[in-house]
């Protein structure tokens, strides 16, 4: 390859080289974090237990009746090892960033579209999810592929992938009507019926996954229909009617978080304003290619506004829920930045090329530096329990035989015994405790917090402890950060 060909290659493919180098570095940095002991959390343990339940035919692990089942099924080949499971998620997270880069490359239409996957990768919860056994990355992987094939007009694949994202994380069902709207928005009038039919066909191809629910939960419901949608109904009930009081946050909770992440999150608003300006201006432009570009970006704006509005008005708020919409928030942050850079270049390029380059370079350094530094500060404060907590408490019964029955307020336990879960609320736990015949019981106040003025809750907590002390002996008591964690065994 001669020098002229090398220059042409660099000019045409330098973005791809930047993104690939970044993704390799990202993978290696994350891989270093997987070495040695790495404590796993509440939701991770639930998915591992559910995967073991499916793998063992119900003899091991347990199943939660409010979670979608696809992720746990996908985990089956990997669930024997926390490290292998996390490595699988990490690989998926890298591919997900690549797919979002391809989407950005087509729609940001700029030499700086590589910024999109870089900023997304270091959104604090995306970074944490990349080496965690959680549904967020897998759901985003299916969602990214869904959108990618949607823009390529592969509507059957897009509908199927939308269904897979939904069965991985129910919240992603909010994109079904948006994608149908997108067919009307970016398609030609004569092909709308055909394209809608293809998209719905893709959904129908994925719908047999519902029948796994029917098989699992018919015995609990005695109704074919209720069993089929049982996890979805339970999650809706949990999110809107029975969520814990400490998940109730103010309307501006997510907005404050994004601004605390970086003041440059404001570029999302700038990006939206730029798009609105282009849409108004487009009435005077008859270029078909420009109109297609605007329509695609208008659809991406709807991807941002409707799910984010749902999160704002939802009573149950957690930062991890932002993963539903964070790719499109970051997209418009980058859209605003890129259009701002274009304006700077257009105004100054003819006057001073060196000054333009310097300004663009400074803007990029400050922009990326702000996100990376603040993300590091957010990530380093993530709570991880010490190894002794797992070894001496959560894994204390790991060799217990399957003939024993354990009631737990911790899904993180490791044991061969049969597990029943009682951690949804304190009344539910107490009812199970008083009615069941358990050999061992894991219990703590920590997962059943009471508000200071909630006398009923405080009394129920006391009744639970009295019942345990009167009917069980203490096996071990582990103290961590001011909280007591109890393990009782039957006398």
C-alpha positions, 0 to 999 in steps of 0.5 A: 500500500503506497502513501497515497492509498494510506492517506485515503484509508486514514481519511475514510476509516479513521473513525473506525480505527478510533472506535476499535482502539477505544473498544479494545482498551475499554474491554481490557480495562473492564477485564482487569476488574474481573480478576480475583474476588468480586462481590456480586449484588442482589439482582445478579444473584437472582438471575444466577439462581433463576438460571440454575433453576432452569438448568436443574429443572427446578431442583436448584436455585429459585425463580422470581415471578416478577422478572422476565425470563429470557436473560436467565435462559441466555445465562444457562451456559455461563451461570456455573461461573460468575467470572464467565457470566460477567465476561459474556456480558462484557463482550456483549457491552462492547458489541452494543457500543459498536452497534450504537456507533454504527447508528450514530455514524449514519445519523450524526453524519459527522467526522465526530460521531465516534464521540457517541460510543465513547461517552455512552461507555462511561455513563456510570451505570453503563460502565458498571453494567458492563461487568455485572450480571444484569439485564441492562446490557443484554436489553440494550444489545437487542434494542440497538440491533432492533434500531439498526435493522429498523433503519435498514428497513429489515422490519421482521428482524427489528420486530423480533429484536424488539420482542427479545429486548422486551423479554429481557427487560419489560420496560423496553416494551415502551418502544413498540408503539414508537417503532410503529410510529417510525414506520409511518414517519420514515417509510413511503406511503405505498409500503406502510401496510407491508412494513407494519405487517413485517414488523408485527410478524417479527413480534409474533415470531418472538411471542412464543416466549410467553408460553414459557411463563404459562408453563412456569406459573400455571400452577400459581394462577390456574389461568392460562392467560394470567400465567402467560403474563404473570411476571409482567403483571407482578412487575407492574404491580410492584412498580406502581403500587407496592414499591418501597418508600425509599424509591420514591424520588422527586420529579427532577431526580433524573435531571439532577443526576444527569447534571451532576454527571456533567454540566455538558449534559445540557448539550442534549437540550442544545441538540434538540434545539438544533434539530427543531431549527433544522426541521423548521428550515427543512420546509424550504429544502426539497432535498430528499436525502436531507429530509430522510436524515431529519426524519430519522433524527426526529424518530430518535428524538421520540426515542428520547422524549417518550421513555424519559417522560415515563421515567420522570412521571414514574413514582419508582425511581432508580438510576439504573432505570435510566439505561432505558433511554441513556443511549438517546440522551447521550446521542443528543448530547453528542448531536448538540456538541457536533452541531456546535463544533460545525458552527465554530468551524464554519465561522472561523475556518476561512479566517484561521484554520489553526485557531479552528483546530485548536478550539475544536480540540479544546472543546473535545478535551474539556467535553470528554474530560468532564464526562470521564472524570465525573464518571470515575468519581461516581463509579469509585463510590459504588458500594461493595461488601467485603469478601468476609461477608460472603464467606462467613455469612452468605455462603455459610450454608453452601454445602447444605443438602437439598433436603433442607429448606431455607427462608431468606431475605437475601438472594445472594446466598449460596446453598444446595438446599431448597430456597424460598424467598421472602424479601418483598416486604416485611409482612410477606416475610413474617407470614412465610416464617410463621406458616412454613417449616424452615430449617434455616432463616436468613434475616436482617432489618437492612432489607426491610427498612421502616420510616421513623414514624411507621409504628406498624412497621417497627412493631412487625419488625419486633414481632419477627425477631421475637418469633425467630428467637423463640423458635430458632437458635442463632447460627451466626450474626454478622455485623457490617456498617452498623447493620446486623445480619442474622442466620437462624437454624431450627432447634 
